Amino acid sequence: TNEQRSVATSNVDENIIVTLSDVETTKIEINPSI
């Protein structure tokens, strides 16, 4: 059970990181001056 929780947490962390990266990319595309 602990291993499953760890895997689930890792997947969530990866999804959050990807989302943040997408947001940063979008900001750059909208305003290249940043």
N, CA, C and O of each residue as an XYZ file, in Angstrom:
136
protein
N       0.852     -1.212      0.000
C       0.000      0.000      0.000
C       0.878      1.249      0.000
O       0.609      2.208     -0.723
N       1.903      1.228      0.797
C       2.800      2.389      0.850
C       3.452      2.628     -0.507
O       3.612      3.771     -0.935
N       3.828      1.541     -1.180
C       4.466      1.684     -2.494
C       3.482      2.298     -3.483
O       3.851      3.159     -4.282
N       2.239      1.857     -3.427
C       1.233      2.396     -4.349
C       1.043      3.893     -4.095
O       0.905      4.678     -5.033
N       1.037      4.272     -2.833
C       0.881      5.692     -2.502
C       2.053      6.490     -3.043
O       1.877      7.587     -3.573
N       3.237      5.943     -2.909
C       4.434      6.633     -3.392
C       4.352      6.846     -4.902
O       4.663      7.927     -5.403
N       3.932      5.811     -5.618
C       3.819      5.912     -7.073
C       2.776      6.960     -7.436
O       2.996      7.777     -8.330
N       1.649      6.936     -6.749
C       0.584      7.895     -7.041
C       1.085      9.317     -6.788
O       0.825     10.222     -7.580
N       1.795      9.502     -5.698
C       2.320     10.829     -5.371
C       3.312     11.284     -6.434
O       3.309     12.446     -6.841
N       4.149     10.376     -6.874
C       5.136     10.714     -7.899
C       4.428     11.146     -9.177
O       4.832     12.118     -9.816
N       3.382     10.432     -9.547
C       2.649     10.773    -10.764
C       2.029     12.157    -10.628
O       2.053     12.946    -11.573
N       1.484     12.451     -9.479
C       0.873     13.769     -9.255
C       1.938     14.847     -9.357
O       1.725     15.876     -9.998
N       3.084     14.614     -8.728
C       4.174     15.595     -8.775
C       4.589     15.848    -10.222
O       4.805     16.992    -10.619
N       4.697     14.786    -11.001
C       5.095     14.941    -12.403
C       4.056     15.760    -13.153
O       4.403     16.620    -13.962
N       2.779     15.493    -12.885
C       1.716     16.229    -13.564
C       1.772     17.705    -13.195
O       1.575     18.570    -14.049
N       2.038     17.989    -11.937
C       2.122     19.385    -11.498
C       3.295     20.079    -12.181
O       3.174     21.215    -12.641
N       4.429     19.387    -12.241
C       5.612     19.967    -12.880
C       5.327     20.254    -14.352
O       5.681     21.321    -14.854
N       4.700     19.326    -15.035
C       4.385     19.507    -16.452
C       3.443     20.691    -16.617
O       3.609     21.504    -17.526
N       2.454     20.783    -15.736
C       1.496     21.884    -15.818
C       2.211     23.219    -15.625
O       1.966     24.168    -16.370
N       3.084     23.295    -14.641
C       3.818     24.538    -14.393
C       4.677     24.884    -15.602
O       4.775     26.052    -15.978
N       5.293     23.889    -16.206
C       6.127     24.123    -17.385
C       5.269     24.671    -18.517
O       5.678     25.592    -19.224
N       4.072     24.099    -18.687
C       3.176     24.567    -19.742
C       2.790     26.021    -19.484
O       2.717     26.819    -20.418
N       2.548     26.360    -18.240
C       2.162     27.734    -17.900
C       3.301     28.686    -18.239
O       3.072     29.738    -18.836
N       4.515     28.330    -17.866
C       5.671     29.179    -18.163
C       5.822     29.348    -19.670
O       6.096     30.447    -20.152
N       5.643     28.260    -20.410
C       5.763     28.323    -21.866
C       4.702     29.255    -22.432
O       4.982     30.054    -23.326
N       3.486     29.153    -21.910
C       2.396     30.001    -22.391
C       2.718     31.468    -22.118
O       2.485     32.321    -22.974
N       3.245     31.765    -20.945
C       3.590     33.146    -20.607
C       4.619     33.679    -21.592
O       4.510     34.813    -22.059
N       5.620     32.859    -21.907
C       6.670     33.280    -22.835
C       6.070     33.544    -24.214
O       6.429     34.514    -24.882
N       5.158     32.675    -24.631
C       4.553     32.841    -25.957
C       3.703     34.105    -26.001
O       3.666     34.793    -27.021
N       3.023     34.412    -24.905
C       2.152     35.591    -24.875
C       2.989     36.865    -24.785
O       2.705     37.848    -25.469
N       4.012     36.847    -23.947
C       4.829     38.043    -23.754
C       6.305     37.671    -23.813
O       6.900     37.377    -22.776
N       6.906     37.675    -24.988
C       8.308     37.273    -25.158
C       9.281     38.149    -24.371
O      10.416     37.738    -24.130
N       8.866     39.327    -23.973
C       9.774     40.228    -23.268
C      10.150     39.670    -21.900
O      11.170     40.048    -21.325
N       9.311     38.764    -21.382
C       9.602     38.204    -20.050
C      10.736     37.266    -20.234
O      11.190     36.650    -19.270
